[in-house]
Amino acid sequence: MGARTSSNVCSKIDLLIADLVYRVDEDLVKALNTFLLHEEAPFGGYYFVWDAAQELQRLTAKKSNKAAALKGFLGSFAQQYGFSVAAFEEWQEVMYAKNRRDHTGYPLETRTEDLTFLRGLMDKADSCIQPYKNAVFALVVAAEKMSLK
């Protein structure tokens, strides 16, 4: 069972996650689109990572063979970055955190210690991020790869 965390800490975690989405999404989706183009995948042209996640969810609901193909491409991309395809399956939860953050004001500057803090929560199976820990991990890994300071 995951560690229980106070609502104040969960609110801080939501802020950090949302700020990472603001800072990382554009570069991550560019990398994803480039990867899909290079692989000659019948997918791509996404504006946000959320678009790829929604397409995966939509195709999966239809039980389409395209869902397996998209999941394979997303899995290969994720593996190159060092996270799992489960991040795309959990992306909606990350966006809920971002939407909560949007109601509180402008994004903060995410610092290296914030990435360390989030990484530590994943190691503890923290209750605030448990439902979307793979997506948070993907954000942290992407931020580190992009040398977010």
RARAQUI-V160921 format. One record per residue. N is the residue number from 1. SS is DSSP state (A for helix, B for strand, O for the rest). OMEGA is omega as a letter, one per 40 degrees, with the letter a starting at -180 (999 if undefined). NEAR is the number of other ideal C-beta (glycine too) atoms within 12 Angstrom. Layout:
N | SS | OMEGA | NEAR
N | SS | OMEGA | NEAR
This chain:
1 | O | a | 8
2 | O | i | 17
3 | O | i | 18
4 | O | a | 14
5 | O | a | 22
6 | O | a | 13
7 | A | i | 13
8 | A | i | 11
9 | A | i | 22
10 | A | i | 24
11 | A | i | 19
12 | A | i | 27
13 | A | i | 37
14 | A | i | 33
15 | A | a | 31
16 | A | i | 40
17 | A | i | 48
18 | A | i | 35
19 | A | i | 33
20 | A | i | 44
21 | A | i | 41
22 | A | a | 30
23 | A | a | 29
24 | A | a | 39
25 | A | a | 34
26 | A | i | 20
27 | A | a | 24
28 | A | a | 43
29 | A | i | 28
30 | A | i | 22
31 | A | i | 27
32 | A | i | 44
33 | A | i | 25
34 | A | i | 18
35 | A | a | 26
36 | A | i | 28
37 | A | i | 18
38 | A | a | 15
39 | O | a | 21
40 | O | i | 11
41 | O | i | 26
42 | O | a | 16
43 | O | i | 29
44 | O | a | 25
45 | O | a | 17
46 | O | i | 32
47 | O | a | 17
48 | O | i | 26
49 | A | i | 40
50 | A | a | 29
51 | A | i | 27
52 | A | i | 39
53 | A | i | 37
54 | A | i | 21
55 | A | i | 34
56 | A | i | 37
57 | A | a | 24
58 | A | a | 18
59 | A | i | 26
60 | A | i | 22
61 | A | i | 12
62 | O | a | 14
63 | O | a | 10
64 | O | i | 16
65 | A | i | 13
66 | A | i | 20
67 | A | i | 23
68 | A | i | 17
69 | A | i | 22
70 | A | i | 35
71 | A | i | 29
72 | A | i | 23
73 | A | i | 33
74 | A | i | 43
75 | A | i | 27
76 | A | i | 23
77 | A | a | 38
78 | A | a | 34
79 | A | i | 18
80 | A | a | 24
81 | A | i | 30
82 | O | i | 17
83 | O | a | 34
84 | O | i | 24
85 | O | i | 31
86 | A | i | 25
87 | A | i | 39
88 | A | i | 44
89 | A | a | 31
90 | O | a | 32
91 | A | i | 40
92 | A | i | 25
93 | A | i | 32
94 | A | a | 44
95 | A | i | 30
96 | A | i | 21
97 | A | i | 35
98 | A | i | 33
99 | A | i | 17
100 | A | i | 23
101 | A | a | 27
102 | A | a | 18
103 | O | a | 14
104 | O | i | 17
105 | O | a | 12
106 | O | a | 12
107 | O | i | 21
108 | O | i | 19
109 | O | i | 18
110 | O | a | 31
111 | O | i | 17
112 | A | a | 16
113 | A | i | 14
114 | A | i | 30
115 | A | i | 32
116 | A | i | 18
117 | A | i | 27
118 | A | i | 41
119 | A | i | 24
120 | A | i | 22
121 | A | i | 30
122 | A | i | 31
123 | A | a | 17
124 | O | a | 21
125 | O | a | 18
126 | O | a | 28
127 | O | a | 21
128 | O | a | 33
129 | O | a | 38
130 | A | a | 24
131 | A | a | 24
132 | A | a | 34
133 | A | i | 32
134 | A | i | 29
135 | A | i | 41
136 | A | i | 44
137 | A | i | 33
138 | A | i | 45
139 | A | a | 46
140 | A | a | 41
141 | A | i | 29
142 | A | i | 36
143 | A | i | 36
144 | A | i | 25
145 | A | a | 19
146 | O | i | 22
147 | O | i | 12
148 | O | a | 27
149 | O | 999 | 13
